[in-house]
């Protein structure tokens, strides 16, 4: 509107170029601030804009009064008398001050809001953590009974395994020192010969470690080790198999190459010849059936305490 009035008055642009630029700069300050900080920032310029508008309207009125005076010098003198340029520059400076103050205010507000924002974030993080903990706790509680049942089941299985292992161990302990789980597997150091008679197979009396009765022993001649062990294995199968009260039972076996022997249960310590003369028929007949009579000799072996 100001430029329009000036053009109608025929004024040259040279005198009012600075005035127009100052007005444009002043308006640009407001426009830039609103673009950067949003429409709400315009409220900070409301009062000064109203004053500026009033000033421009008054200036326009003055220009209308001087529109007939087109002399350059008189118009220039009017502008200098009214100090229009200083007034426009004053408004421009006030606009810059408001802009600077507004930016400072924004920065200050931001700094003041940071602790509040941190508190909000901390609260939200705490709430999220607590919610996660509650979900996990709820899941664990929901599965606790099943987990406890599984633990009890595992404990029961472990108990059964221990009991089964104990039974196996006890059974193995009971069978320790037994050949084929039936007769004792003896070492030469467990046998103490008391009396022997020379035959193809030596027979005689002996005692056995940890036993309390004298036993009969049949010792195989040491020769070809392979043949001796084959014969020993054969006789073991023959003597171990019968289970009859009238058949003398095998007490133990020594499979050492130094003393391959079969030990039988005996009843009393007597000379071999006397034992053969007085052996009961129920004992003598089975021996005669299982072995050649000339191979039968008597020995005594101690019964184990158990």
TIDRENVEX-434466 format. One record per residue: residue in one letter; x, z, y of N, C-alpha, C in turn. Coordinates in steps of 0.001 Angstrom, whole numbers, padded with zeros to 6 digits, always signed. Layout:
BEGIN
AXZYXZYXZY
...
***
This chain:
BEGIN
X+000831+000000-001205+000000+000000+000000+000864+000000+001254
X+001963+000738+001238+002850+000784+002404+003451-000584+002656
X+003960-001211+001548+004571-002529+001692+003550-003554+002160
X+002335-003387+001658+001272-004309+002058+001034-004241+003561
X+000979-003000+004073+000755-002824+005517+001910-003378+006326
X+003117-003187+005822+004296-003683+006543+004287-005200+006594
X+003941-005816+005435+003899-007269+005407+002860-007803+006407
X+001706-007109+006440+000679-007536+007396+001165-007383+008830
X+001995-006393+009051+002519-006191+010408+003629-007159+010746
X+004123-007898+009776+005162-008887+010014+006539-008304+010145
X+006746-007132+009618+008048-006464+009748+009046-007073+008801
X+010294-007168+009215+011368-007654+008351+011710-006609+007289
X+012112-007083+006157+012436-006179+005041+013707-005380+005291
X+014533-005819+006192+015822-005158+006364+015668-003720+006825
X+014693-003460+007708+014552-002113+008240+013939-001141+007232
X+013064-001671+006362+012353-000770+005439+012846-000863+003978
X+013939-001612+003780+014430-001767+002402+014832-000414+001809
X+015540+000383+002591+015949+001700+002103+014772+002607+001845
X+013743+002518+002734+012548+003335+002540+011839+002979+001240
X+011702+001703+000980+011029+001265-000248+011812+001697-001494
X+013144+001577-001433+013963+001968-002588+013864+003467-002851
X+013844+004262-001776+013734+005710-001961+012395+006094-002576
X+011325+005431-002133+010011+005717-002710+009982+005323-004186
X+010545+004161-004479+010586+003723-005890+011403+004658-006760
X+012536+005122-006225+013370+006064-006986+012627+007365-007249
X+011911+007834-006247+011155+009080-006400+010102+008948-007493
X+009381+007839-007497+008361+007627-008533+009000+007424-009916
X+010192+006800-009931+010874+006578-011215+011291+007891-011863
X+011624+008875-011035+012008+010190-011577+010860+010781-012382
X+009655+010711-011807+008485+011257-012508+008210+010460-013777
X+008258+009134-013663+007976+008276-014824+008964+008536-015970
X+010250+008639-015644+011274+008885-016675+011059+010231-017364
X+010742+011246-016565+010535+012581-017138+009351+012592-018090
X+008270+011930-017708+007076+011889-018565+007365+011132-019854
X+008132+010019-019752+008452+009242-020953+009316+010043-021921
X+010229+010841-021392+011149+011595-022255+010484+012828-022839
X+009751+013581-022030+009239+014886-022444+007745+014911-022707
X+007069+013803-022561+005645+013771-022873+004782+013978-021646
X+003479+013697-021841+002539+013746-020726+002391+015144-020150
X+002651+016171-021002+002493+017547-020500+003488+017877-019400
X+004617+017166-019373+005615+017441-018335+005130+017036-016948
X+004106+016187-016860+003608+015738-015552+003008+016880-014753
X+002557+017926-015453+001945+019052-014728+002935+019733-013798
X+004224+019665-014152+005234+020299-013306+005410+019555-011973
X+004998+018270-011905+005150+017473-010688+003842+017375-009903
X+002809+018093-010368+001482+017917-009768+001477+018257-008279
X+001985+019419-007938+001921+019870-006542+002724+018978-005615
X+003955+018681-006029+004785+017860-005142+004268+016435-005046
X+003683+015946-006124+003099+014603-006075+001918+014574-005098
X+001127+015651-005129+000002+015727-004184+000515+015745-002740
X+001567+016521-002487+002147+016548-001143+002708+015183-000753
X+003388+014549-001735+003985+013245-001466+002906+012198-001161
X+001823+012271-001928+000720+011347-001690+000138+011548-000278
X-000043+012804+000102-000560+013096+001448+000393+012567+002521
X+001680+012759+002277+002661+012274+003252+002601+010765+003375
X+002500+010043+002256+002456+008587+002299+001178+008096+002969
X+000087+008793+002697-001164+008402+003350-001062+008577+004870
X-000467+009661+005305-000271+009866+006745+000652+008806+007326
X+001706+008480+006524+002620+007445+006979+001912+006101+007105
X+001041+005813+006154+000283+004567+006200-000612+004516+007445
X-001194+005647+007754-002050+005708+008946-001240+005436+010208
X-000051+006010+010276+000796+005771+011436+001191+004308+011534
X+001447+003692+010381+001838+002284+010394+000692+001399+010860
X-000523+001765+010503-001674+000990+010960-001780+001051+012481
X-001443+002194+013055-001536+002341+014505-000503+001482+015213
X+000636+001219+014530+001703+000451+015176+001757-000983+014679
X+000707-001433+014027+000751-002766+013444+000836-003861+014507
X+000303-003595+015742+000360-004602+016791+001736-004637+017458
X+002500-003581+017281+003825-003537+017891+004825-004074+016883
X+005171-005345+017030+006008-005996+016024+007461-006111+016451
X+007763-005514+017602+009155-005593+018013+010024-004747+017080
X+011112-005359+016684+012012-004727+015708+012532-003400+016220
X+012942-003380+017498+013566-002172+018029+012569-001039+018110
X+011342-001312+018524+010362-000257+018669+009972+000289+017294
X+009830-000573+016260+009474-000097+014917+010612+000724+014316
X+011818+000244+014553+012973+000991+014061+013047+002346+014743
X+012735+002358+016067+012729+003622+016791+011644+004551+016268
X+010524+003980+015836+009433+004791+015259+009898+005474+013961
X+010540+004702+013135+011013+005266+011867+012039+006369+012110
X+012932+006167+013076+013950+007170+013346+013342+008404+013986
X+012336+008187+014858+011699+009325+015508+010968+010179+014488
X+010279+009559+013614+009515+010278+012593+010405+010808+011456
X+011613+010327+011463+012542+010726+010391+011930+010477+009006
X+011352+009287+008906+010704+008923+007636+011707+008918+006491
X+012878+008383+006740+013881+008302+005663+014276+009685+005166
X+014452+010621+006133+014814+011983+005713+013701+012632+004906
X+012467+012378+005339+011339+012960+004595+011267+012411+003177
X+011444+011075+003068+011408+010470+001723+012542+011022+000872
X+013732+011129+001450+014866+011682+000696+014616+013136+000305
X+013925+013873+001179+013592+015254+000835+012670+015341-000362
X+011663+014436-000361+010774+014415-001535+011537+014008-002799
X+012437+013035-002641+013229+012599-003801+014081+013744-004339
X+014686+014518-003433+015504+015649-003869+014666+016704-004562
X+013468+016945-004023+012579+017922-004665+012184+017456-006064
X+011958+016120-006190+011629+015576-007518+012793+015804-008492
X+014014+015546-008023+015186+015755-008890+015343+017224-009269
X+015083+018103-008301+015189+019534-008592+014165+019957-009642
X+012933+019460-009484+011894+019804-010472+012276+019277-011852
X+012807+018039-011860+013223+017459-013149+014314+018311-013795
X+015321+018694-012997+016410+019510-013545+015897+020859-014020
X+015050+021466-013214+014494+022764-013606+013655+022647-014877
X+012938+021536-014976+012102+021337-016167+012965+021196-017423
X+014057+020437-017309+014965+020279-018457+015571+021624-018841
X+015999+022389-017818+016556+023715-018100+015513+024606-018757
X+014285+024506-018272+013208+025317-018855+012970+024958-020318
X+013012+023660-020587+012820+023224-021981+013929+023772-022869
X+015170+023669-022406+016291+024179-023197+016181+025684-023387
X+015782+026381-022330+015628+027838-022442+014533+028196-023432
X+013402+027482-023334+012307+027737-024276+012739+027471-025710
X+013539+026395-025857+014006+026072-027213+014877+027190-027763
X+015787+027716-026904+016644+028809-027366+015828+030056-027670
X+014808+030296-026848+013982+031471-027096+013139+031319-028355
X+012776+030083-028669+011935+029851-029844+012738+029813-031137
X+014061+029624-031042+014878+029530-032256+014784+030779-033130
X+014898+032010-032580+014734+033189-033453+013370+033230-034125
X+012345+032831-033358+011004+032820-033950+010921+031799-035075
X+011549+030635-034836+011558+029606-035884+012319+030100-037104
X+013471+030781-036840+014230+031327-037969+013399+032351-038736
X+012674+033185-038000+011826+034174-038673+010747+033496-039508
X+010169+032437-038947+009127+031708-039688+009708+031090-040955
X+010885+030441-040801+011523+029835-041974+011888+030894-043000
X+012438+032016-042529+012805+033093-043453+011582+033624-044186
X+010478+033766-043429+009244+034254-044058+008744+033276-045108
X+008794+031991-044771+008322+030984-045723+009211+030927-046958
X+010528+031036-046745+011440+031040-047897+011186+032261-048769
X+010992+033412-048113+010701+034640-048873+009403+034506-049653
X+008381+033946-048995+007096+033760-049677+007238+032812-050861
X+008003+031714-050653+008190+030757-051745+008951+031393-052901
X+009978+032185-052574+010745+032863-053623+009879+033851-054391
X+009081+034605-053660+008201+035578-054312+007163+034877-055184
X+006625+033758-054674+005652+033009-055474+006288+032482-056753
X+007527+031984-056630+008233+031500-057816+008484+032636-058801
X+008892+033804-058271+009133+034955-059150+007857+035376-059863
X+006749+035368-059131+005472+035756-059741+005061+034771-060825
X+005306+033470-060581+004975+032476-061607+005817+032690-062859
X+007116+032925-062653+007996+033148-063805+007590+034417-064543
X+007316+035481-063775+006896+036739-064400+005608+036562-065173
X+004674+035817-064583+003401+035575-065260+003609+034810-066556
X+004496+033803-066505+004772+033013-067713+005413+033873-068792
X+006388+034703-068375+007055+035578-069351+006070+036573-069948
X+005224+037152-069086+004238+038112-069590+003259+037455-070544
X+002876+036213-070220+001927+035510-071080+002528+035229-072454
X+003866+035030-072483+004516+034703-073750+005161+035915-074410
X+005057+037083-073767+005787+038251-074263+005347+038649-075666
X+004020+038639-075916+003550+039050-077233+004066+038104-078316
X+004040+036798-078011+004546+035849-079002+006037+036054-079227
X+006768+036291-078125+008209+036519-078256+008484+037788-079062
X+007708+038849-078781+007888+040109-079518+007590+039904-080997
X+006517+039156-081300+006186+038881-082704+007312+038112-083387
X+007868+037138-082676+008963+036366-083267+010183+037255-083499
X+010450+038156-082538+011586+039072-082716+011361+039970-083927
X+010125+040490-084068+009819+041330-085223+009952+040538-086517
X+009502+039265-086483+009625+038430-087677+011093+038230-088041
X+011918+037970-087013+013345+037800-087273+013962+039088-087811
X+013545+040211-087248+014062+041488-087741+013646+041720-089190
X+012407+041354-089525+011937+041512-090902+012719+040603-091841
X+012956+039369-091388+013742+038444-092213+015156+038983-092413
X+015750+039499-091335+017094+040073-091452+017102+041262-092411
X+016053+042083-092328+015982+043227-093237+015893+042754-094681
X+015041+041742-094936+014917+041220-096290+016227+040608-096767
X+016909+039906-095848+018196+039310-096229+019200+040399-096578
X+019221+041471-095769+020143+042575-096066+019818+043216-097409
X+018524+043437-097660+018138+044041-098935+018513+043129-100097
X+018236+041831-099928+018566+040887-100995+020076+040838-101218
X+020815+040837-100094+022274+040827-100217+022770+042096-100896
X+022154+043223-100544+022550+044487-101168+022278+044467-102665
X+021112+043896-103034+020807+043812-104471+021800+042913-105191
X+022126+041790-104555+023101+040890-105180+024451+041581-105307
X+024848+042282-104228+026136+042971-104258+026146+044052-105327
X+025038+044816-105397+024962+045863-106420+025016+045263-107814
X+024317+044138-107987+024322+043476-109291+025718+042991-109643
X+026407+042439-108617+027768+041983-108867+028690+043157-109172
X+028450+044276-108462+029249+045458-108739+029016+045951-110165
X+027757+045891-110585+027452+046318-111951+028083+045393-112974
X+028185+044104-112617+028735+043136-113557+030248+042984-113427
X+030808+043674-112427+032245+043548-112230+032993+044007-113476
X+033921+043152-113905+034671+043477-115109+033969+043057-116383
X+032876+042284-116274+032144+041839-117462+032348+040346-117642
X+032539+039953-118903+032673+038553-119260+031301+037990-119562
X+030920+036927-118837+029614+036291-119013+028478+037269-118762
X+028737+038331-118009+027701+039301-117709+027303+040159-118879
X+028095+040132-119980+027687+040850-121191+028733+041845-121662
X+029991+041452-121673+031055+042341-122153+032115+042461-121067
X+032934+043508-121188+033936+043777-120169+035104+042809-120272
X+035565+042378-119099+036754+041534-119027+037923+042455-118712
X+038759+042725-119706+039814+043726-119594+041157+043078-119323
X+042015+043822-118650+043394+043405-118420+044299+044137-119397
X+045475+043593-119684+046378+044273-120627+046681+045705-120214
X+046771+045964-118914+047060+047319-118469+045931+048292-118726
X+044720+047794-119038+043591+048677-119322+043573+049149-120776
X+044397+048523-121619+044342+048777-123071+045593+049539-123500
X+045387+050598-124296+046496+051403-124831+046412+051369-126354
X+047348+050625-126996+047340+050505-128461+047799+051820-129080
X+047030+052270-130064+047367+053503-130778+047930+053212-132161
X+047380+052215-132839+047822+051903-134196+047385+050487-134516
X+048266+049702-135126+047927+048333-135521+048380+048093-136939
X+047767+047109-137580+048122+046683-138923+048462+045209-138863
X+049571+044794-139546+049967+043380-139500+049067+042524-140380
X+048458+041548-139836+047684+040516-140528+047835+039243-139719
X+047120+038213-140190+047144+036978-139393+046687+037282-137961
X+045695+038164-137880+045294+038708-136580+045557+040195-136666
X+046282+040744-135735+046571+042170-135787+045345+042967-135378
X+045094+044029-136114+043984+044915-135813+044509+046336-135715
X+043811+047156-134977+044254+048541-134886+043367+049337-133964
X+043926+050524-133599+043213+051420-132699+043783+051263-131286
X+042935+051547-130314+043402+051542-128928+042422+052346-128080
X+042905+052682-126905+042000+053264-125904+041969+052321-124702
X+040948+052505-123887+040766+051643-122719+040673+052521-121482
X+041276+052050-120408+041245+052777-119146+039812+053125-118753
X+039613+054361-118307+038313+054869-117850+037301+054948-118984
X+037751+055083-120194+036830+055244-121325+037138+056562-122032
X+036236+056951-122922+036402+058269-123552+036302+058233-125071
X+036264+057054-125659+036230+056948-127127+037230+055914-127590
X+037704+056064-128813+038645+055118-129403+037874+053904-129918
X+038457+052714-129758+037803+051465-130137+038642+050707-131153
X+038012+049692-131726+038703+048755-132606+039149+047555-131790
X+040331+047024-132085+040847+045882-131339+041340+044822-132295
X+041068+043595-131972+041586+042454-132737+042482+041657-131800
X+043793+041623-132138+044777+040952-131302+045148+039630-131952
X+045099+038573-131175+045446+037242-131679+046938+037022-131494
X+047539+036348-132536+048976+036099-132484+049315+035208-131297
X+050400+035561-130616+050844+034765-129475+051617+033579-130000
X+051142+032422-129781+051790+031197-130228+051493+030104-129229
X+050907+029033-129727+050468+027982-128820+049326+028528-127960
X+049606+028666-126690+048634+029340-125821+047295+028627-125815
X+047325+027310-125816+046062+026570-125766+045243+026810-127025
X+045898+026781-128186+045171+027011-129444+044655+028441-129518
X+045475+029396-129067+045057+030800-129108+043826+031009-128243
X+043831+030430-127039+042701+030629-126137+041455+029931-126653
X+041617+028783-127294+040456+028116-127889+039847+028968-128990
X+040712+029511-129838+040215+030367-130913+039552+031618-130347
X+040162+032195-129294+039591+033382-128666+038209+033072-128092
X+038089+031945-127411+036792+031571-126842+035759+031361-127939
X+036191+030751-129030+035261+030518-130136+034774+031834-130729
X+035699+032754-130964+035321+034028-131574+034473+034875-130616
X+034774+034774-129331+033943+035510-128366+032497+035064-128478
X+032283+033738-128513+030913+033234-128639+030275+033700-129943
X+031064+033757-130999+030516+034168-132303+030130+035638-132289
X+031010+036498-131752+030775+037941-131827+029800+038453-130763
X+029744+037762-129638+028865+038224-128567+027418+037875-128844
X+027179+036772-129525+025820+036284-129720+024919+037241-130498
X+025349+037824-131623+024427+038676-132407+024028+039935-131637
X+022755+040267-131693+022253+041488-131076+021395+042228-132112
X+022106+042973-133003+021406+043667-134085+022066+045022-134275
X+021288+046081-134504+021885+047423-134644+022865+047540-135791
X+022755+046693-136818+023660+046755-137966+024884+045876-137798
X+025021+045249-136660+026176+044389-136402+027016+045043-135319
X+028299+045237-135610+029192+045847-134636+029272+044973-133390
X+029129+045608-132215+029059+044869-130959+030422+044814-130272
X+030601+043760-129496+031842+043578-128744+031816+044482-127515
X+032897+045216-127312+033012+046090-126138+033633+045340-124956
X+034709+044579-125227+035375+043875-124147+036301+042814-124682
X+036836+042037-123753+037719+040927-124096+038900+040950-123144
X+040086+040715-123687+041280+040552-122869+041748+039116-123036
X+041727+038351-121979+042070+036931-122055+043487+036666-121554
X+044274+037698-121391+045645+037499-120942+046459+036817-122031
X+047311+035843-121687+048178+035225-122697+049121+036230-123354
X+049401+037335-122674+050278+038352-123247+049566+039257-124244
X+048244+039315-124178+047501+040168-125100+046087+039609-125289
X+045975+038448-125939+044641+037914-126208+043965+038752-127283
X+042836+039371-126963+042236+040308-127913+040751+040454-127646
X+040034+040888-128718+038632+041264-128631+038533+042724-129029
X+037854+043532-128229+037721+044965-128497+036281+045233-128905
X+036114+045956-130042+034788+046277-130567+034502+047763-130378
X+033220+048082-130354+032817+049480-130337+033229+050127-131659
X+033832+051323-131607+034191+052069-132810+033499+053421-132820
X+033607+054157-133947+032895+055431-134056+033843+056615-134227
X+034933+056463-134950+035856+057576-135170+037249+057027-135391
X+038228+057914-135212+039609+057492-135377+040068+057860-136778
X+040236+056894-137643+040693+057094-139030+041685+056003-139350
X+042523+056188-140396+043429+055112-140799+042657+053847-141124
X+043279+052727-140905+042600+051447-141116+042149+051295-142557
X+043040+051650-143490+042664+051488-144905+041486+052369-145259
X+041493+053613-144740+040386+054524-145013+039100+054022-144365
X+039261+053468-143175+038065+052961-142495+037457+051820-143296
X+038333+050929-143829+037812+049805-144604+037186+050280-145912
X+037770+051335-146498+037199+051843-147745+035850+052506-147514
X+035669+053108-146356+034454+053888-146098+033500+053243-145081
X+033801+052024-144688+032939+051384-143701+031554+051182-144277
X+030521+051524-143581+029161+051327-144093+028887+049857-144339
X+027994+049642-145275+027676+048265-145642+027145+047473-144448
X+026323+048162-143615+025741+047431-142486+026791+047003-141474
X+027977+047692-141485+029062+047272-140604+029998+046304-141300
X+030250+046581-142582+031226+045788-143307+030747+044358-143524
X+029494+044220-143937+028964+042882-144239+029019+041970-143018
X+028544+042426-141842+028636+041531-140678+030070+041150-140344
X+031010+042109-140473+032399+041783-140209+032901+040740-141194
X+032542+040903-142457+032993+039972-143482+032425+038584-143224
X+031201+038545-142748+030570+037251-142469+031265+036575-141295
X+031605+037339-140267+032150+036754-139049+033646+036501-139130
X+034364+037264-139931+035814+037116-140003+036252+037170-141460
X+037394+036580-141747+037974+036737-143067+038371+038196-143242
X+038137+038718-144438+038370+040133-144684+039824+040514-144411
X+040749+039620-144711+042153+039938-144501+042509+040003-143019
X+041639+039454-142166+041909+039485-140730+041318+040710-140059
X+040521+041502-140837+039836+042631-140222+040721+043855-140268
X+041010+044398-139135+041685+045682-139035+040870+046546-138081
X+041163+047838-138097+040385+048775-137304+041246+049301-136168
X+040655+049375-134999+041308+050018-133860+040254+050801-133108
X+040698+051748-132323+039787+052579-131546+040039+052328-130061
X+038940+052148-129324+039007+051893-127887+038102+052894-127199
X+038539+053430-126094+037735+054423-125388+036509+053782-124757
X+035356+054445-124923+034113+054006-124279+034233+054249-122766
X+033682+053391-121975+033656+053678-120531+032723+054828-120246
X+032990+055558-119187+032170+056717-118857+030753+056336-118486
X+030547+055082-117971+029194+054693-117583+028449+054104-118773
***
